[in-house]
Amino acid sequence: MISLCTRLSFSARNRLQTRHGVALLVGTRKTIISAPTAPHTYRSLSTLSRCAVAPLVSSLNPRKGATATFSSGASAKGDGPASTLQADPEAPFQLFTGRTPNGRKVSIFLEELRAYYGRPDYDVVPIDISQNTQKEPWFITMNPNGRIPVLLDRTQNNFVVFETAAILLYLARTCDTENQFWFDPNERPLDYSVMLQWIFWAHGGLGPMQGQSNHFNSFAPVDIPYAKKRYLDETERLFGVLQIRLAERDYLAGEGQGKYTIADMNAFPWIAGHKFSGVESLDKWPALKRWFETISERKQVQEGLSIPSTL
Ligand SMILES: N[C@@H](CCC(=O)N[C@@H](CS)C(=O)NCC(=O)O)C(=O)O
């Protein structure tokens, strides 16, 4: 795998300007690609995902204050220069995400993996869900559910993974080869089961309920006090479940005090958004608060929370 510096110079060498080009911001370790804006782009991306070619980008080092451009490149028939225009065809993953709890689960795990293993490299394509970009045809081609995040694995012929729990498990199996952040089902089947139980619990309960609380308290076009109270109460009840689990241990899964795993990363971004959901403080749940503060201090978590930086 090539280093970041190599990646940036590779990108710069392949800089392109087309009539569909738009400004691009580039992170210091990851290439940030502007979301597609033109119908031409959507068609092309849709074609690209079928043809196992990723969106196209070129970049310059932002520390030099430069901006760069990207192009949809290929034609709708897929006969364009797509495969030659990718900024970083060697980055194994491409993450389509926004700054939301579900998106952040994946960027946190990717940052944890990078900090421990020095890999994987990945590109970020910011998706502005307020503009319904995730409902555009090119996105639906990847994820019929029209929601972020989506992970593209270039090493597997652009294999698409959607649903955060599935993405975390996919990354664990493919990248966490020393089992630092998960339990291997063959080696530790019971720990693996406990880890899955907490992932499924958050995936089916915490996320959806807190998401509804967010909706009715911040976004609903009409004020529905019953719905606001119902989902806020349920969010607080679920915080209470975490309090029970964490009262005698540090992390959700694993023997003894537990081990920091993708079960924690899966729940953490929701807890990080507690104020937005109408929960003013975590004081009522001291063990949950301790867990939250411990994980918040991790540099990789802070990095993951700030991705994508351009929305
Ligand atoms: N169950 C899905 C939920 C994904 C989800 O709801 N994503 C939100 C952002 S946190 C989204 O894309 N919202 C935009 C929409 O609903 O159109 C997962 O875990 O990936």
The ligand as an ORCA input file, in Angstrom:
! r2SCAN-3c Opt
* xyz 0 1
  N     -29.933      1.559      9.665
  C     -29.125      2.477      8.914
  C     -29.543      3.892      9.241
  C     -28.836      4.904      8.402
  C     -29.432      6.277      8.602
  O     -30.538      6.446      9.102
  N     -28.687      7.309      8.191
  C     -29.179      8.645      8.306
  C     -28.129      9.562      8.870
  S     -27.722      9.120     10.549
  C     -29.583      9.149      6.938
  O     -28.974      8.802      5.948
  N     -30.599     10.000      6.873
  C     -31.064     10.573      5.670
  C     -32.405     10.050      5.239
  O     -33.109      9.445      6.036
  O     -32.735     10.273      4.076
  C     -27.644      2.266      9.245
  O     -27.341      1.869     10.378
  O     -26.785      2.470      8.368
*
